């Protein structure tokens, strides 16, 4: 039998050398260290999800959030002697008048909130007696994006405005959009997401707080976080899939049109009443916008500054409808949106610890 057709026409040494060089090149390529820039790009690359799986909550920021007008009650209340009319200069120059209707300025930042559907998962939770107990955990997986273009007042030079008012040097003239926190008025440092998730249930679609309402604060459940991570497979390591306590550890850098940087997290709740039909989730920490007031009579002379002052913080509220029952809890019954209400809305709310405690009904 003629085997010449199976014989290479190249010398053996040439073939061996070619194969050896190819293997060496492949080994060098695989062993080459990845640059930090490449590692960051790979780490932050967003896994493409099917359309509609994620919900992008639109940003809502306004220039009027960068300032607020208030009296300095500490200089007015209990000091009638400061309210007087001088003879040699205008009364507008007195301390009493200058403490009225003062404009307080600040820079306002806001994160974008992107979330997946509210879901359920069963997890074995360690108990104080050392035994395990299977619980149904409700969870909301989300990611945070810092879009930049945050609003801040900018000081102007001395000039006469079209209205005839004199703008003195150092007064705030306009609002600009900036990315760097160092450029923002009243900045306290890099922007971090310090989350508060409050889930509240209702008996009807009016979503009004009453005796039937129950509220649940987000819980830190390590066993649930790992199991949720295995189920959802976000494009980050488990160490970069944060619960509410871990989320605020590092600042969130500004994303660009080219590179979207996300901080992935999950909020978890347990012992949710299985008979609920309507619920909301309020999320604080997505922005530093807030408002405050000094109620009449709340501050008295001699008390510490800001005594009786009430603060409300800009809060994102997600509204959900769950037309289910307690016998067969299923996550596919939870729907974003309640008839007569938007799917999501921005509200001003006090911090949850200022609410009267509301405990589960069972």
C-alpha positions in Angstrom: 0.0 0.0 0.0 1.4 3.4 -1.0 1.4 5.7 2.1 3.2 8.6 0.4 0.0 10.7 0.4 0.1 10.8 4.2 3.7 11.9 4.4 4.5 15.6 4.9 6.8 17.2 2.3 8.3 19.5 5.0 11.4 18.4 6.9 10.6 17.1 10.4 12.7 19.8 12.1 10.8 22.6 10.4 7.4 21.2 11.5 8.6 20.6 15.1 10.0 24.1 15.3 6.8 25.7 13.9 4.6 23.9 16.4 6.9 24.6 19.3 7.0 28.4 18.5 3.2 28.4 18.3 2.8 26.8 21.7 5.3 29.2 23.3 3.4 32.2 21.8 0.1 30.9 23.1 1.6 30.3 26.6 3.0 33.9 26.6 -0.3 35.3 25.6 -2.2 33.4 28.3 0.4 34.4 30.9 0.5 38.1 30.0 -0.9 40.2 32.8 -4.1 42.1 32.1 -3.7 45.9 32.5 -5.6 47.6 35.3 -7.7 49.5 32.7 -8.6 46.2 31.0 -9.5 44.6 34.3 -11.7 47.6 35.3 -13.4 47.4 31.9 -14.1 43.7 32.3 -15.3 44.0 35.8 -17.7 46.8 35.0 -19.0 45.3 31.8 -22.8 45.0 32.1 -24.3 41.7 31.1 -26.9 42.2 28.5 -30.4 41.4 29.8 -33.5 40.9 27.8 -35.5 44.1 27.1 -37.8 45.0 29.9 -36.1 42.9 32.6 -34.6 46.0 34.2 -36.4 49.2 35.0 -34.5 52.5 34.7 -36.1 55.0 37.1 -35.8 58.4 35.4 -33.8 61.1 37.1 -35.7 64.0 38.6 -33.7 67.0 39.7 -34.6 70.6 39.7 -32.7 73.9 40.2 -35.0 75.0 43.0 -33.6 72.1 45.1 -30.3 74.0 45.3 -31.6 76.7 47.6 -34.2 77.2 50.3 -35.5 80.4 52.1 -35.8 80.3 55.9 -35.7 82.6 58.9 -32.8 82.1 61.4 -35.1 81.5 64.3 -32.2 81.3 66.7 -31.7 85.1 66.1 -35.3 86.1 66.1 -37.4 84.0 68.6 -37.3 85.4 72.1 -35.4 88.6 71.1 -38.0 91.3 70.7 -35.3 94.0 71.4 -33.8 93.2 68.1 -36.9 94.3 66.2 -36.4 98.1 66.1 -36.3 101.0 63.6 -33.0 102.9 63.7 -33.0 106.6 62.9 -29.6 106.9 61.1 -29.9 104.0 58.7 -32.5 101.7 57.2 -34.2 99.0 59.3 -33.1 96.5 56.7 -29.6 96.7 58.1 -30.6 95.5 61.6 -29.8 92.0 62.7 -33.4 91.1 63.1 -34.3 91.9 59.5 -31.2 90.3 58.1 -32.1 87.1 59.9 -35.4 86.9 58.0 -35.9 85.0 54.6 -32.3 84.0 54.2 -31.3 81.9 51.2 -29.4 78.8 52.0 -27.5 77.3 49.1 -26.2 73.8 48.4 -25.2 71.5 45.6 -27.5 68.7 44.7 -26.5 65.3 43.4 -28.6 62.3 42.5 -27.9 58.7 41.5 -29.9 56.7 39.0 -31.7 53.6 40.3 -32.1 50.6 38.1 -33.9 47.5 39.4 -35.1 44.1 38.5 -38.6 42.8 39.5 -39.4 42.3 43.1 -38.9 38.5 43.7 -38.9 35.8 46.4 -36.5 33.0 47.3 -36.5 30.3 50.0 -33.5 30.3 52.2 -32.4 28.2 55.2 -31.7 30.8 58.0 -29.6 29.9 61.1 -31.6 30.2 64.3 -30.4 31.1 67.9 -30.7 27.4 68.9 -28.3 26.4 66.1 -31.0 24.8 63.9 -31.9 25.9 60.4 -35.3 27.3 59.5 -36.5 27.7 55.9 -37.9 31.2 55.2 -39.3 33.0 52.2 -37.2 36.0 51.6 -38.5 38.9 49.5 -35.7 40.7 47.6 -35.1 43.6 45.2 -31.9 43.4 43.1 -30.7 46.7 41.8 -27.7 48.7 40.6 -26.7 52.3 41.2 -25.3 54.6 38.5 -23.7 58.0 39.1 -24.7 60.0 36.0 -22.8 63.1 36.9 -24.1 66.5 35.8 -25.0 67.4 39.3 -26.4 70.8 40.1 -24.6 73.5 42.1 -24.9 77.3 42.5 -22.0 79.3 41.2 -20.7 82.6 42.6 -20.7 85.7 40.2 -18.9 89.0 40.0 -20.3 92.3 41.1 -22.7 93.7 38.5 -26.2 95.2 38.0 -28.8 92.7 37.0 -31.6 93.5 34.4 -34.0 93.8 37.3 -31.9 96.7 38.7 -30.8 94.6 41.7 -27.1 94.7 42.5 -25.3 91.4 42.5 -22.4 91.7 44.9 -19.2 89.8 44.3 -19.4 86.4 45.9 -23.2 86.1 45.7 -24.6 83.1 43.8 -25.6 84.0 40.3 -26.5 80.8 38.4 -26.8 77.1 38.5 -24.3 74.8 36.7 -24.0 71.1 36.1 -20.7 69.5 37.3 -19.3 66.1 37.8 -16.7 66.6 40.5 -17.9 66.8 44.1 -15.1 69.4 44.8 -17.0 71.9 42.6 -20.2 71.6 44.5 -21.4 74.0 47.2 -21.6 72.5 50.7 -20.0 69.3 49.5 -19.1 66.8 52.2 -17.0 64.5 50.1 -17.3 61.8 47.3 -20.9 60.7 46.6 -21.9 57.5 48.3 -25.1 55.6 48.4 -26.1 55.1 52.0 -29.4 53.2 51.5 -32.6 52.9 53.5 -35.2 50.6 52.1 -38.6 50.6 53.8 -41.3 48.2 52.6 -44.8 49.1 53.6 -48.0 47.1 53.0 -51.6 48.3 52.5 -55.0 46.7 52.4 -56.3 48.7 49.4 -55.1 50.7 46.4 -55.4 54.1 48.1 -51.9 53.4 49.6 -52.8 55.4 52.7 -51.2 54.7 56.0 -53.7 53.4 58.6 -53.9 50.8 61.4 -53.7 48.0 58.8 -50.4 49.2 57.4 -47.3 47.2 58.2 -43.8 48.4 57.6 -40.6 46.4 57.3 -37.1 47.7 57.3 -34.5 46.1 55.0 -32.6 43.3 56.7 -29.1 42.1 56.4 -29.3 38.3 55.6 -25.9 36.9 54.5 -27.3 33.5 53.7 -29.9 35.0 51.4 -27.4 37.3 49.6 -25.2 34.4 48.5 -28.2 32.4 47.3 -29.6 35.4 45.5 -26.2 35.9 43.8 -26.2 32.4 42.6 -29.7 32.7 41.1 -29.3 36.2 39.5 -25.7 35.9 38.4 -24.9 39.6 38.2 -21.7 40.5 36.3 -19.6 41.0 39.4 -18.0 38.8 42.1 -19.9 38.0 45.2 -17.7 40.4 47.1 -19.0 43.2 44.8 -22.7 42.2 45.3 -23.5 44.4 48.2 -26.2 44.4 51.0 -27.3 47.7 52.5 -24.5 47.7 55.1 -21.8 47.2 52.5 -23.1 49.5 49.8 -21.9 52.7 51.3 -18.3 51.5 51.8 -17.0 53.2 48.6 -17.9 56.2 46.6 -19.6 55.6 43.2 -17.5 57.1 40.3 -19.2 59.1 37.5 -20.2 57.1 34.5 -19.6 58.3 31.0 -21.5 57.7 27.8 -18.9 55.2 26.8 -18.5 53.3 30.1 -21.4 52.8 32.5 -20.1 52.0 35.9 -22.7 50.2 38.2 -22.7 49.3 41.9 -24.8 46.2 42.3 -26.8 45.5 45.4 -29.8 43.7 46.9 -32.4 44.6 49.6 -33.9 41.8 51.5 -36.9 41.3 53.8 -38.3 38.4 55.7 -41.6 37.5 57.5 -43.7 39.5 55.0 -47.4 39.1 55.6 -48.5 36.6 52.8 -52.0 38.1 52.6 -51.0 41.5 51.4 -52.3 42.9 48.1 -50.5 46.3 47.8 -47.1 47.5 48.9 -44.6 50.3 48.4 -40.9 50.4 48.7 -39.4 53.7 49.8 -35.7 54.3 49.0 -33.7 57.0 50.7 -30.0 57.9 49.9 -30.3 58.3 46.2 -29.9 62.1 46.5 -28.9 64.7 49.1 -32.0 66.8 48.3 -34.0 67.7 51.4 -36.2 70.4 52.9 -36.8 71.6 56.4 -39.1 73.8 58.5 -39.2 75.3 61.9 -42.8 74.9 63.1 -44.4 77.8 65.0 -43.4 77.6 68.7 -41.0 74.6 68.2 -37.9 76.7 69.0 -37.6 78.7 72.3 -35.0 81.1 73.4 -32.0 79.4 75.0 -32.5 76.0 73.5 -29.8 74.4 71.3 -29.8 75.4 67.6 -32.3 73.6 65.4 -34.4 72.4 68.3 -37.8 71.3 66.9 -36.7 71.5 63.3 -38.3 69.0 61.0 -36.5 67.5 58.0 -37.8 65.6 55.0 -35.6 63.9 52.5 -36.2 63.3 48.8 -37.3 59.7 48.5 -38.0 57.3 45.6 -41.2 55.3 46.1 -41.9 52.2 44.0 -45.6 51.0 44.0 -46.5 47.3 43.7 -49.7 45.3 43.3 -49.8 41.6 44.3 -53.2 40.0 43.5 -52.3 36.8 45.2 -53.1 34.8 48.4 -51.4 33.3 51.4 -51.8 29.7 50.2 -49.6 30.0 47.1 -47.1 32.8 47.3 -45.6 33.4 43.8 -43.2 36.1 42.7 -44.8 36.3 39.2 -47.9 37.8 40.8 -46.0 40.9 42.0 -46.6 43.7 39.5 -44.9 47.1 39.4 -47.6 49.8 39.5 -50.9 50.3 41.3 -54.1 51.6 39.6 -54.4 55.3 40.2 -50.8 55.7 41.0 -47.6 56.0 39.0 -45.1 53.1 39.0 -42.5 55.2 40.7 -42.6 58.7 42.2 -40.3 61.1 44.0 -41.6 62.3 47.4 -40.3 64.1 50.5 -40.5 61.9 53.6 -39.0 62.0 57.1 -36.5 59.3 58.0 -38.1 56.0 58.9 -36.9 56.1 62.5 -39.1 59.2 63.0 -42.2 57.1 62.2 -44.1 55.5 65.0 -43.1 51.8 65.1 -45.4 49.5 63.1 -44.9 45.8 63.7 -46.0 42.9 61.6 -49.4 41.5 62.4 -48.2 37.9 63.0 
